[in-house]
Amino acid sequence: MAQNLVSEATWNWTRSLNDTNKAFTESAVATQERGLRYGQSVFENGLEVLKSQTQETRALTEKLVEQTHREQEAFKGLTQEAVEAYVNFVNSTFSYYRQAFGSTWSLAWQGVEAAQKMLREGVDAAQATVLESQKAVR
């Protein structure tokens, strides 16, 4: 009988240890699963934020390129108008001298053409600078 009591006590103690180990294992697995879900959630949320920021940056860059192109076109138009106005001014100024001095007209006109060439080269250089700026933005 005493042996039965010892055997039963051993059995109860073994079952208790087994139940404790099982509870500990289940708790550890549940904790690990929660940690995994949390890590996955952080990763997925991070990807969504990154994707959103990438899309917003792309849209902003496209708007910036579009605005730069508009500014370039406006600058080109203004520059051309300014050159034309200056050329017209120079032409009108020198037309008086052309009529008054005859032969000196040829020399004056060459000066106007040189000025026009320099202005056009300046406009071309300005336009090239604008294009380079636009490329740098991209």
C-alpha positions as CSV (number, residue, x, y, z in Angstrom):
1,M,0.0,0.0,0.0
2,A,2.8,2.4,0.9
3,Q,4.3,1.6,-2.5
4,N,1.0,2.4,-4.2
5,L,1.0,5.8,-2.4
6,V,4.6,6.5,-3.5
7,S,3.8,5.4,-7.0
8,E,0.7,7.6,-7.1
9,A,2.6,10.5,-5.7
10,T,5.3,10.0,-8.3
11,W,2.7,9.8,-11.0
12,N,1.0,13.0,-9.8
13,W,4.4,14.8,-9.6
14,T,5.3,13.6,-13.2
15,R,1.9,14.7,-14.5
16,S,2.3,18.1,-12.7
17,L,5.7,18.6,-14.3
18,N,4.3,17.5,-17.7
19,D,1.4,20.0,-17.4
20,T,3.8,22.8,-16.3
21,N,6.1,22.1,-19.2
22,K,3.2,21.9,-21.6
23,A,1.8,25.3,-20.3
24,F,5.3,26.8,-20.6
25,T,5.7,25.5,-24.1
26,E,2.3,26.8,-25.2
27,S,3.0,30.2,-23.7
28,A,6.4,30.4,-25.4
29,V,4.9,29.4,-28.8
30,A,2.1,32.0,-28.4
31,T,4.6,34.7,-27.5
32,Q,6.7,33.7,-30.5
33,E,3.6,33.9,-32.8
34,R,2.7,37.3,-31.4
35,G,6.3,38.5,-32.0
36,L,6.2,37.2,-35.5
37,R,2.9,38.8,-36.3
38,Y,4.1,42.1,-34.8
39,G,7.4,41.9,-36.8
40,Q,5.4,41.2,-40.0
41,S,3.0,44.0,-39.3
42,V,5.9,46.5,-38.7
43,F,7.5,45.3,-42.0
44,E,4.3,45.6,-44.0
45,N,3.5,49.0,-42.6
46,G,7.1,50.1,-43.3
47,L,6.7,48.9,-46.9
48,E,3.4,50.8,-47.3
49,V,4.9,54.0,-45.9
50,L,7.9,53.6,-48.3
51,K,5.7,52.9,-51.2
52,S,3.5,56.0,-50.4
53,Q,6.6,58.2,-50.0
54,T,8.0,56.9,-53.3
55,Q,4.8,57.7,-55.1
56,E,4.6,61.1,-53.6
57,T,8.2,61.8,-54.5
58,R,7.6,60.6,-58.1
59,A,4.5,62.9,-58.4
60,L,6.5,65.8,-56.9
61,T,9.4,65.2,-59.3
62,E,7.0,65.1,-62.3
63,K,5.4,68.4,-61.2
64,L,8.8,69.9,-60.8
65,V,10.0,68.8,-64.2
66,E,6.7,70.1,-65.7
67,Q,7.1,73.4,-64.0
68,T,10.7,73.7,-65.1
69,H,9.6,73.0,-68.7
70,R,7.0,75.7,-68.4
71,E,9.5,78.2,-67.0
72,Q,11.9,77.3,-69.7
73,E,9.3,77.9,-72.4
74,A,8.3,81.2,-70.8
75,F,12.0,82.3,-70.5
76,K,12.6,81.3,-74.1
77,G,9.6,83.4,-75.2
78,L,10.7,86.4,-73.2
79,T,14.2,86.1,-74.4
80,Q,13.1,85.9,-78.0
81,E,10.8,88.9,-77.6
82,A,13.6,90.9,-75.9
83,V,16.0,90.0,-78.7
84,E,13.5,91.0,-81.3
85,A,12.7,94.3,-79.5
86,Y,16.4,95.0,-79.2
87,V,17.1,94.1,-82.9
88,N,14.2,96.3,-83.9
89,F,15.5,99.1,-81.8
90,V,19.0,98.7,-83.2
91,N,17.5,98.5,-86.7
92,S,15.5,101.6,-86.3
93,T,18.4,103.5,-84.8
94,F,20.8,102.5,-87.5
95,S,18.2,103.0,-90.3
96,Y,18.5,106.7,-89.7
97,Y,22.2,106.6,-90.1
98,R,21.8,104.4,-93.1
99,Q,19.8,107.1,-94.8
100,A,22.1,109.9,-93.6
101,F,25.5,108.5,-94.3
102,G,25.0,106.1,-97.2
103,S,28.3,104.2,-97.4
104,T,28.7,104.0,-93.6
105,W,25.5,102.0,-93.6
106,S,27.3,98.9,-94.6
107,L,29.7,99.1,-91.7
108,A,26.9,99.9,-89.2
109,W,24.8,97.0,-90.5
110,Q,27.7,94.6,-89.9
111,G,27.9,95.9,-86.3
112,V,24.2,95.2,-86.0
113,E,24.6,91.7,-87.3
114,A,27.5,91.1,-85.0
115,A,25.3,92.3,-82.1
116,Q,22.5,90.1,-83.2
117,K,24.9,87.1,-83.4
118,M,26.2,87.8,-79.9
119,L,22.7,88.2,-78.6
120,R,21.6,85.0,-80.2
121,E,24.6,83.2,-78.9
122,G,23.8,84.6,-75.5
123,V,20.2,83.4,-75.8
124,D,21.5,80.0,-76.9
125,A,23.8,79.8,-73.9
126,A,21.0,80.8,-71.6
127,Q,18.7,78.2,-73.1
128,A,21.5,75.6,-72.8
129,T,21.8,76.6,-69.1
130,V,18.1,76.2,-68.6
131,L,18.2,72.7,-70.2
132,E,21.2,71.7,-68.0
133,S,19.3,72.9,-65.0
134,Q,16.3,70.8,-66.0
135,K,18.5,67.8,-66.5
136,A,20.0,68.3,-63.1
137,V,16.6,68.3,-61.5
138,R,15.8,65.0,-63.1
